[in-house]
Amino acid sequence: MEKLVNEFSAGLFFWQIILFALLLWLLHKFAWKPILKAVEQREEGIRSALAAAEEAKKEMQNVTADSEKLLQEARAEREAMLKEARDIKDKMVADAKSQAQAEGEKIIAQAQQSIEGEKKAAIADIKAQVAELSVEIAEKVLREQLSNKDKQLKLVDQLVGDIKLR
């Protein structure tokens, strides 16, 4: 968790929010309206079925026990239709949410991969610069040390003195 806080990037967070908002807008624009329209049509069909069932109920009050059985079947069908409509609506909403979640996770994973690639490139560039600077410093030090014959002899004596014979 501390790593996330230390490596927090406001720019990346901003773009992720923008992309998530865009995704929600696209879902609202293209997915929610057709889903709600289908649900409303289904509800209208259910309402008309309910109205027909109520009329049938009034007509069946004067009929025998068989007509009572038919009325009970109409009620059961109405409840099944309502339950089916609710189940379809809940499934559509859950599918849209899971799809949005998956897209969000995909965008985050792509962003993390991009950040990792940029980080590796920056580290490689820094290593190259450090190596180049080290060579330049060593070259300058050696030039300075070897520019004077006395210094050269002194350096050779010092190096020979540092060598340990086995």
QUIDA-V315658 format. One record per pair of residues at least 4 apart in sequence whose ideal C-beta (glycine too) atoms are under 7 Angstrom apart, sorted by the first residue. I is the first residue (numbers start at 1). J is the second residue. D is the distance in Angstrom with one decimal. If there is no record, write none. Layout:
i = <I I>
j = <J J>
d = <D D>
//
This chain:
i = <1 2 3 4 8 9 10 11 12 12 12 13 14 15 16 16 16 16 17 18 19 19 20 20 21 22 23 23 23 23 24 25 26 27 27 27 27 28 31 31 32 33 34 35 35 36 37 38 39 39 39 40 41 42 42 43 43 44 45 46 46 46 46 47 48 49 49 49 50 50 51 52 53 53 53 53 54 55 56 56 56 57 60 60 60 60 63 65 66 67 68 69 70 71 72 73 74 75 76 77 78 79 80 81 82 83 84 85 86 87 88 89 90 91 92 93 94 95 96 97 98 99 100 101 102 103 104 105 106 107 108 109 110 111 112 113 114 115 116 117 118 119 120 121 122 123 124 125 126 127 128 129 130 131 132 133 134 135 136 137 138 139 140 141 142 143 145 145 146 148 149 150 151 152 153 154 155 156 157 158 159>
j = <5 6 7 8 13 13 14 15 16 111 115 17 18 19 20 107 108 111 21 22 23 107 24 104 25 26 27 100 103 104 28 29 30 31 32 96 100 32 35 96 36 37 38 39 92 40 41 42 43 85 89 44 45 46 85 47 85 48 49 50 81 82 85 51 52 53 78 81 54 78 55 56 57 74 75 78 58 59 60 71 74 71 67 68 70 71 67 69 70 71 72 73 74 75 76 77 78 79 80 81 82 83 84 85 86 87 88 89 90 91 92 93 94 95 96 97 98 99 100 101 102 103 104 105 106 107 108 109 110 111 112 113 114 115 116 117 118 119 120 121 122 123 124 125 126 127 128 129 130 131 132 133 134 135 136 137 138 139 140 141 142 143 144 145 146 147 151 155 152 152 153 154 155 156 157 158 159 160 161 162 163>
d = <6.7 6.2 6.0 6.6 6.9 6.3 6.1 6.5 6.2 6.0 6.9 6.4 6.4 6.1 6.2 6.8 6.7 6.6 6.2 6.3 6.4 5.3 6.5 5.9 6.3 6.3 6.4 6.0 5.7 6.8 6.2 6.0 5.9 4.6 6.3 6.1 5.9 5.0 6.2 5.5 5.9 6.1 6.3 6.4 4.8 6.1 6.4 6.3 6.3 6.9 4.9 6.3 6.5 6.4 4.7 6.2 6.5 6.5 6.3 6.2 5.3 6.0 6.1 6.4 6.4 6.3 6.0 6.4 6.4 5.9 6.6 6.3 6.4 4.5 6.8 5.7 6.9 6.5 5.8 6.6 6.1 5.6 4.1 6.9 6.7 5.2 3.1 6.6 6.7 6.6 6.7 6.6 6.5 6.7 6.4 6.3 6.4 6.4 6.3 6.3 6.4 6.1 6.0 6.2 6.3 6.1 6.2 6.3 6.1 6.1 6.3 6.4 6.1 6.1 6.4 6.4 6.2 6.2 6.3 6.3 6.3 6.4 6.3 6.4 6.3 6.4 6.4 6.3 6.5 6.4 6.3 6.5 6.4 6.4 6.3 6.4 6.4 6.2 6.5 6.4 6.3 6.4 6.3 6.4 6.4 6.4 6.5 6.4 6.2 6.3 6.3 6.2 6.2 6.5 6.4 6.2 6.2 6.2 6.4 6.2 6.2 6.3 6.4 6.2 5.8 6.0 5.6 5.7 5.4 6.8 6.5 6.2 6.1 6.4 6.3 6.3 6.3 6.2 6.2 6.5 6.8>
//
